[in-house]
Amino acid sequence: MEKTITIPAGETKLAAIYHTNEENYKGKRPLIIICHGFVGSKTGVNRLFVKAAREFAKDGFNVLRFDYAGCGESEGDYGTGGFDHLLVQTQHVLDFAFGLEGIDPSRVILVGHSLGGAVALLSAIRDTRIHKLVMWAAVGQPFQDIVRIVGETEYSNSFYLPYIDHEGFALTNRFFRSLAGYKPFEEVQNYTGDVLLVHGTNDEAIPAKYSFLYHSAFKLRKRGRSDKEIIFGADHTFSSIDGVNQLIHHTRRWLASVLKQQQRTVFEREHEYQTPLFGCM
C-alpha cells in the first residue's frame, strides 16, 4: 500500500509517500527513509526512488520517501536555506518516522542519494538511533561539489544578485555559504553503524573515487561494517535499466545481510548469560 502523508517540519509541511506491505508481513517491521539529492524530489530521476521503494516493500520494509522544503510537492523555499536546514528537516522526518505504528525502532535505515547521502551520513551521526546507512553516489565535499555542478560563474553571481536561477530553483549566497560549513569526509569516524556505498563508474557529477575514499575512512573505525559496490557504466542517477536494477539488487542483498547479522547478535546477547544445562563437574 502507498499512502500520501504530510510531515510537519517546524512551520513547513513536507510531502511524503509511505509504502507498507502489511498484507504479507506482520509484526514490527524495519523502516527505510530515503533522502533525495540536490534540487531533487521523492520521485527521483526516472522514478528511481519509486522503483526502489516498491522493491524494498516486497522484502517486508516500510519505506518513507519525502520532499525537502521547496522541492517536489513540499512547502517552503529550497535555495534560501542551506545544508543546516536539510539536517533540521531530516531530524523532523526521523522523529516523525520513529512514531509510526508498527515500526521496529532498532531497524530504521537511512538511504541517501548524492547530496542526500551526505545529509544522511551527518544525520545518522547526530541521531544515535540510526545504525544502518546506505549512501548512493554520495557527495563528499558539499561546497566544492555543488559549486562544480552549478558552475563557478553562477556561484560568483550569487555574491551580488539576490539569487541565481539553477533549473528553476532560486539559490542564494547563503545556501552556498552553508555548504562550506560541513565536511562529511572528516566526520566519518563519528558514525559507528553499518554502511553500504554504491557508485557508478560513469558518474560525471560526483566522482566514483568518493566512494573509495569513504570506504577507506569507514574501514578505519573500531566499530561498524562498511561495504562498497561499484556499478560499471552507471551514471549519477543510475538512469539505465541495468544501472537501477544493479543498484536495487546490491542494496536489497546488503540490507538482508546486515539485518540477519543484527538478529543473530541480539540472539547471542540474550543467551549469553544463561546457565548451561550441563555444567562442569
DAQUIDA-V117054 format. One record per residue. N is the residue number from 0. RES is the residue in one letter. PHI is phi in whole degrees, 0 to 359 (NA if undefined). D_FIRST is the distance of its C-alpha to the first C-alpha in whole Angstrom. Layout:
BEGIN
N,RES,PHI,D_FIRST ; N,RES,PHI,D_FIRST
END
This chain:
BEGIN
0,M,NA,0 ; 1,E,238,4 ; 2,K,234,7 ; 3,T,279,10 ; 4,I,227,13 ; 5,T,238,16 ; 6,I,250,18 ; 7,P,288,22 ; 8,A,228,24 ; 9,G,68,28 ; 10,E,270,28 ; 11,T,252,26 ; 12,K,252,22 ; 13,L,260,20 ; 14,A,279,17 ; 15,A,211,14 ; 16,I,239,10 ; 17,Y,245,8 ; 18,H,260,6 ; 19,T,224,5 ; 20,N,222,6 ; 21,E,290,8 ; 22,E,293,9 ; 23,N,258,11 ; 24,Y,229,12 ; 25,K,254,14 ; 26,G,80,16 ; 27,K,292,16 ; 28,R,241,14 ; 29,P,289,16 ; 30,L,235,14 ; 31,I,251,15 ; 32,I,246,16 ; 33,I,257,17 ; 34,C,255,20 ; 35,H,282,21 ; 36,G,264,25 ; 37,F,304,28 ; 38,V,44,27 ; 39,G,258,24 ; 40,S,201,20 ; 41,K,292,17 ; 42,T,278,16 ; 43,G,85,19 ; 44,V,295,22 ; 45,N,55,21 ; 46,R,61,17 ; 47,L,307,18 ; 48,F,286,16 ; 49,V,294,13 ; 50,K,299,14 ; 51,A,298,14 ; 52,A,300,11 ; 53,R,293,9 ; 54,E,290,12 ; 55,F,297,12 ; 56,A,297,9 ; 57,K,298,11 ; 58,D,272,13 ; 59,G,98,12 ; 60,F,274,12 ; 61,N,276,10 ; 62,V,228,10 ; 63,L,239,12 ; 64,R,241,14 ; 65,F,219,16 ; 66,D,260,19 ; 67,Y,293,23 ; 68,A,307,25 ; 69,G,84,26 ; 70,C,245,24 ; 71,G,52,21 ; 72,E,256,20 ; 73,S,280,21 ; 74,E,286,25 ; 75,G,96,28 ; 76,D,231,30 ; 77,Y,287,29 ; 78,G,280,33 ; 79,T,270,35 ; 80,G,272,33 ; 81,G,175,33 ; 82,F,299,32 ; 83,D,298,33 ; 84,H,294,30 ; 85,L,297,28 ; 86,L,296,28 ; 87,V,296,28 ; 88,Q,296,25 ; 89,T,298,23 ; 90,Q,295,25 ; 91,H,299,23 ; 92,V,296,20 ; 93,L,299,21 ; 94,D,299,22 ; 95,F,295,19 ; 96,A,296,17 ; 97,F,292,19 ; 98,G,265,19 ; 99,L,289,15 ; 100,E,290,15 ; 101,G,84,14 ; 102,I,265,15 ; 103,D,273,18 ; 104,P,296,21 ; 105,S,275,23 ; 106,R,230,20 ; 107,V,254,19 ; 108,I,242,20 ; 109,L,262,21 ; 110,V,242,20 ; 111,G,231,23 ; 112,H,249,24 ; 113,S,59,27 ; 114,L,298,28 ; 115,G,297,25 ; 116,G,292,26 ; 117,A,293,29 ; 118,V,297,28 ; 119,A,298,25 ; 120,L,300,28 ; 121,L,292,30 ; 122,S,291,28 ; 123,A,293,27 ; 124,I,293,31 ; 125,R,281,31 ; 126,D,245,28 ; 127,T,288,29 ; 128,R,284,26 ; 129,I,267,25 ; 130,H,244,26 ; 131,K,226,24 ; 132,L,219,24 ; 133,V,236,24 ; 134,M,241,26 ; 135,W,261,25 ; 136,A,46,28 ; 137,A,283,29 ; 138,V,298,32 ; 139,G,247,35 ; 140,Q,229,37 ; 141,P,310,35 ; 142,F,294,38 ; 143,Q,299,40 ; 144,D,292,37 ; 145,I,287,36 ; 146,V,298,39 ; 147,R,297,40 ; 148,I,292,36 ; 149,V,286,38 ; 150,G,112,41 ; 151,E,299,44 ; 152,T,296,46 ; 153,E,295,43 ; 154,Y,299,43 ; 155,S,299,46 ; 156,N,296,46 ; 157,S,293,44 ; 158,F,285,47 ; 159,Y,236,48 ; 160,L,254,46 ; 161,P,302,43 ; 162,Y,194,40 ; 163,I,248,40 ; 164,D,264,37 ; 165,H,242,35 ; 166,E,55,33 ; 167,G,87,33 ; 168,F,257,32 ; 169,A,273,35 ; 170,L,260,36 ; 171,T,269,39 ; 172,N,296,41 ; 173,R,299,40 ; 174,F,302,36 ; 175,F,293,39 ; 176,R,298,41 ; 177,S,294,38 ; 178,L,296,37 ; 179,A,293,40 ; 180,G,274,40 ; 181,Y,234,37 ; 182,K,228,38 ; 183,P,306,35 ; 184,F,304,37 ; 185,E,279,40 ; 186,E,254,37 ; 187,V,308,36 ; 188,Q,298,38 ; 189,N,274,36 ; 190,Y,259,33 ; 191,T,252,33 ; 192,G,269,30 ; 193,D,273,29 ; 194,V,216,28 ; 195,L,242,27 ; 196,L,247,28 ; 197,V,231,28 ; 198,H,213,30 ; 199,G,258,31 ; 200,T,289,35 ; 201,N,258,35 ; 202,D,285,33 ; 203,E,266,36 ; 204,A,270,34 ; 205,I,234,34 ; 206,P,299,36 ; 207,A,298,35 ; 208,K,299,38 ; 209,Y,301,36 ; 210,S,293,34 ; 211,F,293,37 ; 212,L,295,38 ; 213,Y,300,35 ; 214,H,300,35 ; 215,S,298,39 ; 216,A,291,39 ; 217,F,298,36 ; 218,K,294,38 ; 219,L,281,41 ; 220,R,289,39 ; 221,K,278,40 ; 222,R,229,36 ; 223,G,101,33 ; 224,R,266,32 ; 225,S,229,32 ; 226,D,231,31 ; 227,K,225,31 ; 228,E,231,30 ; 229,I,249,32 ; 230,I,258,30 ; 231,F,295,33 ; 232,G,86,33 ; 233,A,282,30 ; 234,D,265,30 ; 235,H,296,29 ; 236,T,255,26 ; 237,F,50,25 ; 238,S,282,25 ; 239,S,280,26 ; 240,I,299,24 ; 241,D,295,26 ; 242,G,299,26 ; 243,V,290,22 ; 244,N,296,22 ; 245,Q,293,24 ; 246,L,302,23 ; 247,I,292,20 ; 248,H,299,22 ; 249,H,298,24 ; 250,T,291,21 ; 251,R,298,19 ; 252,R,296,23 ; 253,W,293,24 ; 254,L,299,21 ; 255,A,298,21 ; 256,S,293,25 ; 257,V,288,25 ; 258,L,287,23 ; 259,K,294,25 ; 260,Q,297,28 ; 261,Q,297,27 ; 262,Q,297,26 ; 263,R,295,30 ; 264,T,295,31 ; 265,V,297,30 ; 266,F,299,31 ; 267,E,297,35 ; 268,R,294,35 ; 269,E,294,34 ; 270,H,255,37 ; 271,E,297,40 ; 272,Y,255,42 ; 273,Q,286,42 ; 274,T,287,45 ; 275,P,295,46 ; 276,L,295,47 ; 277,F,237,50 ; 278,G,269,52 ; 279,C,284,55 ; 280,M,264,58
END
